[in-house]
């Protein structure tokens, strides 16, 4: 009887692991098609030094870029510099630049600012960033934790 019970329990654990694995795959597949809202997108202008300001609840970015790309089927490059000002104190703050296609889907992303228990400062990236084929816009996204939630 004990052997039958153990087999039953191991079978249930296998089904749970399988169920969670399937749920994880579905979630990952759904997240890979994330679209950035149109009002958050920054259209890329080719071969022209462009500058602007992006404001978020947690920070303000003053950015400058030059975007180079031969055609949409080829990778391009963007020379991006920025100054970031935090609007409030954070325990941690990570900011990404997202490379978007014409429908606002994320093609790739790159961390451009990472604060972990330090004071805020302006950042600039070393060298140009490669953009995936089909990139027509960028957007900044972030995750932040305040001091209350650092446990």
N, C-alpha and C positions, 0 to 999 in steps of 0.2 A: 504494500500500500504506500509506503514512504517513497519508493522508487517512482511510482506512478505520479505521486504528488510533486516530486522534484522535477520530473519531466514536464508536467503541466506548468509549473512556475517558470522553468527555463524557456518553454514555448511562449509564455506570456511576455517575458522580458524581450525575447527576440521580436515579437510583434510590436512591442512598444518602441524598440530601437528602430525598427523598420518604419513605423508610423512617423516618428520624429524625423527620421532621415528624409522621408517623402515631403513632409511639411517644410523642412529646411530647403530642399531643392525648389519647391514651389515658391517660397519666399524669395530666394535668390534670383530665380527666373523673373519674378515680378519686379524686383528692384533693379534689374539690369536695363529696364526700359523706362526709367524715371525721366519725367519731363520737367524742365525748369519753367516756371511761369514766365509769360512773355515780358511782364514788367520788370523782371529780374535780369533779363538777358542784355548783354552788351554786344551789339553787332560789331564785327571786326571790319575795319577799313584797311584795305591793303596799301602797303608802301607809304603810309602817311603817319607821322608821329601824332598820336591821338592821346588826349588826356580827359579825365573825368573824375567824378566822385561817386562812390557807392556808400549808402548809409544802411546800416543794420541796427537792430535793437542793441547789440553789444559793442559795435565798433563802427568807425568811419574809415574808409580807404580812399586816399587820393592816389589814383593810378595813372601811369603813362605807359603806352606800348607802341611798338612798331610791329606790324604783322606782315610776313612774307609767305606767299604761297603761289606756286606756278599755276596749278589747277586743282580743283576739288578732289580729284582722284589721287593726288600725291600728298604726302605729309608736308606740312609747312613749319614755320617757326615764328615764335613771338618773343620779342625782347620786352619783358615786363619789369617795371620798377614801380614801387608803391611806398606810401607812408601810411601806417596804420595807427589810429588813435582809439584806445579803448574808451567806451562810454561809461563803464562801471568796473569795479574791481572784480577780478575773477581768480579762482584757484587754477583753472586751466582754460585755455582758449586755443582752438585749432581752426585755421582758415584754409580753405582749398580754392584753387581756381579750377573751374570745370570747363572743358572744351565741348561745345555743343554743336549738333547738326542743325539743319534748317527748321526742324520741328521742335527744337529745344531739348532733344534727348542727349544725355551725357555720354560722350564718346570716350572720355578719359578724364582724370582729375589729378591734381598735384598739390601737395601741401605746400603752402607758401609762408605760413606763419604758425608757430607752435609755441605757446606760452605754457610753461609748467612751473608754477610757483615763482615766477620772476616778474620784474617790472616790465611794462610795455615799452616797445621801442620801434623805431622805423626799420624796415627791412628792405633789402633789394636782393634780387636773385642773381646768381652768378651765371652769366651767359644766357643765350636764348633757350627757350623751352620748345621741344618738338611738339607740334600739334598733329593729331591724327587726320587722315584723309577725311574730307567732308566737313571740317570745322568751319563754321561761319560766325560763331559768337562765343563769348565766354560768360561765366557767371561766378560770383563768389558765394560760397556756402561755408557754414561753420558749425562747430559744436562747442559749447561752453559749459563750465561748471562753476558755480559760485562757491564761496567759502563755506556756506552752510551744508552743501551737498558733497563735500570732499571725503566723507567716510567711506 
